[in-house]
Structures are given as structure tokens and as C-alpha cells.
Amino acid sequence: MMYLLKNLQTNFAQPARKTAETIKNIISVLPDKYSRTPFFSSTSGLLDIFSRITRQTKKPSFNIAKTVISSKEYSVCEEIITSKPFGNLLHFKVQGMKKRRPKLMIIAPISGHFATLLRDTVKRMVAEHDVYITDWISASMVPLKFGVFGLDEYNSYIIDFLHKIGPGAHVMAVCQPVVQGLAVCAIMSAAGDPCTPSSIILMGGPIDPRKNPTMVNKFAESFSIKWFENNLIQTVPSGFPGVGRRVYPGFVQIMAFISMNPHKHFDAHTQYLIDCIESNQAGQQKHRDFYDEYLTTMDMDREFFIETVDKVFKRYDFAKGIMKYKGKLIDPKKITKTALLTVEGERDDISALGQTTAAHDLCPNVPKDHKKSFVQPGVGHYGVFSGSKWRSTIAPVVTEFIYKHDS
């Protein structure tokens, strides 16, 4: 039903969207003395907002074509290293770079957005590291013949990807997959796997959601798993490769996030209108770039969503040391050689302070000189991995840690 309503909304809004775009174009060719008045500037901004929030979105591209290393510009080429039904391992190859650099695999979250939400993360890290990223595929695009994708399958994908990259890689897990990142490190450490990460960087995620519970945590606790199953899980309709698959639609996830902090989005759009009136082109572009990405969504397989809500946010299996992988207990105490860095944002309202640093207590056998905890003042959840503070302050901390523990 949700898919049907979403499609109806998109289709019915199309004529109005076309009209809005036409009027906006007319305003743009008016003489400056008219087009730059508060009335026409704000009207143009409102029409642009309407057009963007009602249009049909497609998976964005990373669009990282170049990077600068030691004052020299290099071309960057995206290449798929491994292709699997639910996700690919994507490599950002720096053309002409012969110097060995630390291999870094970034684990992107499956939380309603595509991996391109981490574009700023990748762009900053590719200048100093050999970067790979998990490029997840929307579950609605995966035919039923490929089975389900739950936490075990997620962990298996990460292990397979690390085997493809080879020994000595470093792992950065952003947001939701900090649990899977640390779990995989424990699984591989216990097995004596030569491809066990040299270091793992956990950024703003729910290792232990019991610490400083946020609205996201409280929402998960407020309803039963049956409620989530009955009210949020939908069947992919015809017209998609994954027809018949049970999923949690990405557009529902985004609506949930917006409903938890409506004032922030209202303020953001109000500021956008002010930027339109004041002809602040940089401010307008920053807003458009963020919301073009934010409102582009992907669907999650039912098993992954339900298991994450149940085991991570309701039962706290990983924090309690009772989470399993293929029937066997996952024991973070087995991690003895992998260096551990946790990064949190002071104002994170999705994974609050303490939820990520809890990893240090779960890994008592990691040497003290292999552990580091970093809290960035003044940033929220997205500021942990994107924006000016990420680029100028957090990324250098991560890079220094990786180089220190590179083998």
C-alpha cells in the first residue's frame, strides 16, 4: 500500500511539478530588478523546494573525478572489484599513483540512503588512502531468487570484501554498521584470518544504544517487533526486479527521521529561502546538494531491518555479548591485534555520546596504545563524516591513526 501511495503521489504531482519548474524558469529570465526582489526570489525558492521533494529520484553518483596529492592533481576512476546481488565493493583508483598507501574499506550504512551519502567521506580520504567502499543495492532491485539479506549475510559480505582487498586493510564503519564492523573484526580475529583488519575506525554508531538513548533508540523500544513487521514492512510491487520481496521502504525511513526532528528541516528550508532572497548562491547550492542526496532513498531487506531493530536496538545482543554469526557466539575479546579508534559527535542525536565508545569496554584485549577515542565538539550525526569539521579536524585524526597502525 505504501508503494502504491508513493507512486500515486509522484504521478499526481508531475503536472504541478512541471508547472512549478516552468514558472521558476520564467522568473529566472526576468530583469534583475524584478527577479531579485524578495517576492520573486522567495517564490522561486518555494517552487524549487516543491519540485525537488516531489520528483522521482535515482541513485546518485559519487562524481569524484580527481584528487590532489602533494600539490599534484590525479584522476580518480571508480571500479567495481566484486559484484554481489545486494552490494558491490567499489574501488576509487587514483590513476598514476605508484606510491603505496594504506588500504581503507569504508562500510556504508544500509539505513535508507545510498553509499553516496558518504561522498564527502570518500573525497577526503581518497587523497591519503587507497579507498574502497561498500556500495549497497536497494533491496527492491534484487530478485527473490537471491534469497534474503540479514545480519549474517551482511557480515559475510564484509568478510568476502576484505578477502578481496587482501591483508593489511583498515576498516571505517560509519553509523549503523559499526556493529557489523566490530563483529566481523571479532569473527576474523577468532579464526586467525590473515585478512583481519589492521585497524578499525567506528564512527557515530550504536555499539551500545542503552547509553544516552536518543529518540531513535526510544522509538525502537516503544513498539513490538510485530508492530514493526505489520506497519512498516511492505511487499515490492510489480515493475521492480525485486517484485514480491518484503522490504522496509527507504522513503518511510526518511519520513520517520524527518518526523523526529521536523524543526531542523523547517529551519533548513527557511534558511534556503533567506539565501534565495539574499542571492547567497553558495548557501543555496549547499542546501540543494544535501537534500538531493537526503531525499534519495533505497529499500532494506526485511530480514536486515527486523534483525537490526530486534538484536541491536531492542535486545542489545552485541553490547551484552550474546550476538551470534552463523550460530556461533561473536566475542570481541578475541580482538588482540586490530587497533581501535572511536569517533563521536558532541551533538549527535542519532547515536549519542557513549554509544560508540562502548566498543572499548567490549575489547579489553586490544593494547592500550592501540586504542583511541575522539569526540568532535559542536557537530551532530552527519558532521562526524561530512562537512568542514570532518575535513579539517576529524579526518586528520583518522588518517594519523591509520598510518600509525599500518602494517
N, C-alpha and C positions, 0 to 999 in steps of 0.2 A: 504493500500500500504506500509506504514512504517513497519508494522508487517511482511509483505512478504519479504521486502528488508532485514530486520533484520535477519529473518530465513535463507534467501539465503546466507547472509554474514557469518553466523555461520556455515552453512553446507559446503560452498565452502572453508572456511578457515580450516576445520577439517584436511584434508590431510597435509596442510602446518604446522598446529599446531603440528600434530603427528611427522612430520619430525623435527621441531624445538626442541621438547622435547627429541627426540632420540639423536640429535647432542649434546644437553645440557648434557644429561646423559653420552655420550662418553667423553666429556670434563671433567666431574666431576671425572672420573676414571683414567685420565692421571696422570702421576707423577707430584708432586708439581712444579717441575722446569719448566713444560710446562703449567699446568692448572692455575698457579698463575701469569703468565706473563700478562702484560696489554692487549695484543691482545686477548688471550683466556678468560681472566676474563671479558672484556668488551663484547666480543662476547656472552658469556654465559648469561650476563645480558640482552643484547638485545633480545636474544632468549626467555628468561624468560618473558620479557615485552610483546613480541608478543603473547606468549602462553596465558598469563593471560587476555589480553584485547580482545582476540578472542574466548575465551571459553564460553560455556553455563553455566550461573550461577544459583545457587539455593539459597533459603532463608537461611541465616546463622543462627547459633545457638548462644545463649548468652554464653554458656560454662562457667558459673560461678558456680563452684562446691564447693567452700569453701570460707570462710572469717575469718578474725582474729578479735576477740573482747576481749579487755582487756588481750591481750597476749595469749589468748586461741583460738585454731583453731576449727571452726564449719563447718559442712557440710551444703551446700545450695541446696535446692530442688525446682525446678520450678513446679508450679501447676496452672492449668487453673481454675480460680474462676468462671468466667462467659464466656460463648461462644456465640457469635453473628455472623451473616453472614459476616459482614465487619470487625470484630475485636474481640479479646478476652481480658479479664482482666487477666493478668498474675501476679502471686504472687511468690516472692522469699522467701521461707520459710526457716528460719535458724533452723536446727534440734537441739533440745535440749535446745533452748533458752527459758527460763521461765520468764525472766525479761521483763516487759512491756516497749516497745519502741514506739516512735511516728510513727503513720501510715502515709506513704508518697506515694501518687499516682503520678507517672511521666506520663505526657501526651506527647507521642512521636509525632513528626510531620508526616503528610502524604505529603511528598514532594519529592517522587521519591525513597527514601530509606526505608528499613525496620526499625523497632524499635531497632534492634541490633546496629544501628549506635550509640545508647546511651549506649553501653556496658560499657564503662568506667564510665559513669554517674552512672549506676546501681551498678557497682562493688564498687565504692567509697561509695555510700550512704547506701548500704546494711550492712555495718559494724556498722552503728549507728542508722538505722531506719528499720521499718517494711515496706519493699518496694513492691509496685505494679507498673505495667506499662501497658499502652495500647498497645497491640500487634496487629497492623493493618494488614489486609489481602489484598493482591493485588486484585484490582477490577476485573482483568481478570479471577480470580479464583472463583468469586461469580456469581452463576446462575442468570439469568434475573428475575426469579420468586421472588427474594428477593427485588425487586424494586430498587430505586435509593438511593444514599448516598450523600446528600448535607449538608449545614451548619446546618440546623435544625436537621437532623439525627445525625450529629456529636455531637451537644450539648446534644441531648437526650441520646446518648451512654454514655457520660461523667457523666451525672446525674444518669443514671442507675448504672454505675460502683461505684459512690460514695455512692449510697444507699446500694450496696452490701457490701462495706467496712464498712459502718456504721458511726455514729457521731464521730467527733474529728479528722478526717483525714486532712492532709495537701496536697496541690497540687503544683507540679512543672511542669510548661509548658515550653517546650523548642522550640524555634524558632517559626515557623508558628502558632502553636496552642496557643500562648499567648492570642490571640484574643478570641478564644473559651474558654480558661480557665477563663479569666476575665468575659466573658459573662455569663458563667454558674454560676460563683460566684454571679453575679448580679441577675440572674434569681432565684436562690435558696434563696438569701437573701430577695428578694421581696416577695417570697412565705412563708417566715418564716420556711423554710425547716430545720429540725434538723440535716441534714447531710451536711449543708453548711460548706465548708472548714474552719478550724481554721486559716489557713494562706494560702496564695498563693504566689508562687515564679515565677516570669516571667523572662525568660532568653533569651535575644537576639532575640526579635521578633517584628513584625510590628504593634504595637498598633496604631501608627500614622506615616505612611510611608511618610508623607509630610515633616517630619523633616530630614534634611540632606539626600536627596534622593540618593540612590545608583544606580548602573547600573541595578539591578533587578527591582527597582521601575520605573526607566526611561523606561525600556523595556516594562513594563506593560502599561505605559501611552502612548507609541508610537503607539500602534495598537488598532484597534477597537475590541470589543468583537466578532464581526462577523469574523474578521481575525483570532482570536484565534480558534474559532469554526471550520472554514473552513480549517485551515492549521495544527492544532495540535491535534484535536480530531480524534481518529481512532476507527474503529469497531473491536472488538475482533474476530479473525478468528476461524474456527473450530480447534479442538484439545485442547481447553481450556474449563473449566467448564462454564466460563462466555461468551461463544460464543454469538455474537450479541450485547453485551453490548458496549456502547460508552464510551471510556476512553481516558485519556491523558497518553500515554505510559511513563513509568519511564525512559527508555533509551533515550527518547527525552529530558526529563528534565535534565538528566546528561550531554548530549551533549550541551545543552543550557548553563549550568553552566560552563562547560569547555571552551566554546567559549567566555565567558565573561572574563575569566582570563587565557588565554592559556599560558602566560609566567610563571605562577606559576606552572602549571603542567609540562611544559617543564623543568623548573628548578628542580622540584622534581625528574623527571626521569633522568636528568643529574647527580644529586647528587647520585641517586641509582647506576648509572654506576661507579661513582667515588668510592662509597662504595664497589662495586664488585672488582674493581682494588686494593683497599687498604685492602681487606679482612675484612671490617667492618661488621661483622655478625649482630650486634645489629641494625645498620643503615639499612641494607638490610631487616631485619625482620620487622622493623617499617614501611618501605615503603610498603612491601607486605601486611601487616596487614591492613593498611589504604586503599590501592587501591582494595584489595579483597572485602572490605566492600563497598567502594565508588562506585565501578562498578557493584554492585549487586542491581538491581532495582525492584520497584514494581509500578503497574499502579494505577492511580487515577480515580475514577468515574467521568464521565463528569460533573455532577451537582456540585460536590465539587470543581473541578478545576475552572470551569467557574464562579461560585458564588464567590470563593475566589478572583480571578482576578478582577471581577467586583466590588464586595462590599468592599473588603479590600484594594486593590491596585489602583483602578481607582476612585471609588466614596467616599472612606474613610468613609463608613457608621458608623463604630464603633467610630472612632475618632470624628465624627460630632454628635454622639449621636442619630443616626436615624436607627441603625440596629435593626431588629426585630427577635423574636423567635416565631414561630407558630402564626404570625400575631400581636403579642404584642411587644411594644417597650421594648428594653433592657436598663435599667437605672442603670449605675454603681454608681449613687448617693445613691442607696439603700444599698450599701455595708457599713455597720457600725461596724461590729464586726470582720470581717476577716482581719488579719494582711497582709500587702502588702510589698513584697520585690522585687525590680527590679535589674537585673544583666545585665551589658553590657560589651562588649569588646572594648577597645580603638580603635582597628584596624578592627573592624567588617565591612566588605564590602558588606554584605548581608542585615543586619538590623543595620544601623548606629547608632552612639550615639544620644540619644534623642528620638528614635523611641519607645523604651521600657519604659523609664522613664516617657513618656507622660501619662502613666497609673495613676500616682499620681494626676495629674490635673483632671482626669476624676472621681476620687474617693475622693472628698473633705470631705466626712463624715467619713472617716476612721481616727481615732485619730492619732495625730502626733507621739505619742510614739508607734504606731502600724505600722509605715511606715519606710522604709529604702531603700536607693538607693546605689548601689555599682557598681563601674566601675573598671575593671581589666586592668591595663596598659599593653601594649605590646602584647595583644592577639587579634586574629581575631575571626571570627564567631565560628569555631569549637573549639577554645581554651576556649570558655565560658563554655563548658560542657565536654571537654575531654583534656587529656594531663597533663603535670606536674603542670601548674599553676592552672588548675581546681582542681587537687587532693590536692595540698599543700596550696592554698590560697582561692579559691572561695568556695569549698565545706565546709571548716570550717565556713565561713561566713553564708552559707545557714543553716548548722546544728545548729549553735548558735541561729539563728533567729527562727528556728522551735521549738527548746527546750524552748526558751523564751516564745513562744506563744502557747505552747502545753497545752491542757485542760484535 
